[in-house]
Amino acid sequence: MAGKADFVDRIAELTGFAKTHVAMTYDTLFELMGEALAEDDKVAVPNFGIFQVSTRPARVGRNPATGAEIQIAASKTVRFKPAKGLKDRL
């Protein structure tokens, strides 16, 4: 699994930029994406996919231990739809 350090190392290697600058850019990119999603905006990354906020409605569920009905509150989540280019690479 590739993590932040792996991406920062590889980008620094490919571009010749300092790892500190690459790490700062990486952090800023994801901070801006988070801010956009918090405002219910879509975040489109060309040739990769689209991130967007989706709302899950309130519903009735069951406690698996007791079988009792419980109320599950409405919530928001982030959905990802891959771009055709990404799907083709998989």
C-alpha positions in Angstrom: 0.0 0.0 0.0 1.4 3.4 -1.0 1.2 6.1 1.7 2.2 9.7 1.9 5.9 9.0 2.4 5.9 6.8 -0.7 4.2 9.4 -2.9 6.4 12.2 -1.6 9.6 10.2 -2.2 8.5 9.2 -5.7 7.4 12.7 -6.7 10.6 14.2 -5.4 12.6 11.7 -7.3 10.7 12.3 -10.6 10.7 16.1 -10.4 13.9 16.9 -8.5 12.0 19.1 -6.0 12.9 19.0 -2.3 10.9 16.5 -0.3 9.8 19.2 2.1 8.2 21.2 -0.7 6.6 18.1 -2.2 5.2 17.2 1.3 3.9 20.7 1.8 2.2 20.6 -1.7 0.7 17.1 -0.9 -0.7 18.3 2.4 -2.1 21.5 0.8 -3.7 19.5 -2.0 -5.6 17.2 0.3 -6.5 20.1 2.7 -8.1 22.0 -0.3 -9.9 18.8 -1.4 -11.3 18.4 2.1 -12.5 22.0 2.2 -14.2 21.7 -1.1 -16.0 18.5 -0.1 -17.0 20.1 3.2 -18.8 22.7 1.2 -20.6 20.0 -0.9 -18.5 20.7 -4.0 -17.4 18.0 -6.4 -13.7 17.4 -6.7 -12.8 16.2 -10.2 -9.3 14.9 -10.8 -8.8 14.5 -14.6 -8.0 10.9 -15.7 -8.5 9.7 -12.1 -12.1 10.3 -11.0 -14.6 12.4 -9.1 -15.1 12.7 -5.4 -18.4 14.0 -4.2 -20.5 14.2 -1.1 -23.5 11.8 -0.8 -26.2 11.9 1.8 -27.5 8.7 3.4 -31.1 9.0 4.6 -32.2 8.1 8.1 -33.3 4.5 8.4 -34.3 1.8 10.9 -31.8 -0.9 11.6 -31.4 -3.8 14.0 -29.1 -4.4 16.9 -27.4 -7.7 15.9 -27.0 -8.8 19.6 -30.6 -8.2 20.7 -32.6 -7.9 17.5 -34.1 -4.7 18.8 -34.9 -2.0 16.2 -32.7 1.1 16.4 -32.9 4.4 14.5 -29.9 5.2 12.4 -29.5 8.9 11.8 -29.0 10.4 8.3 -25.3 11.0 7.5 -23.0 12.3 4.8 -20.2 10.3 3.2 -17.7 10.8 0.3 -18.3 8.8 -2.9 -15.7 8.2 -5.5 -16.5 7.5 -9.2 -13.4 6.4 -11.2 -12.7 8.0 -14.6 -12.7 5.8 -17.7 -8.9 6.1 -18.0 -8.4 4.7 -14.5 -10.9 1.9 -15.0 -9.2 0.9 -18.2 -5.8 0.8 -16.4 -7.3 -1.6 -13.8 
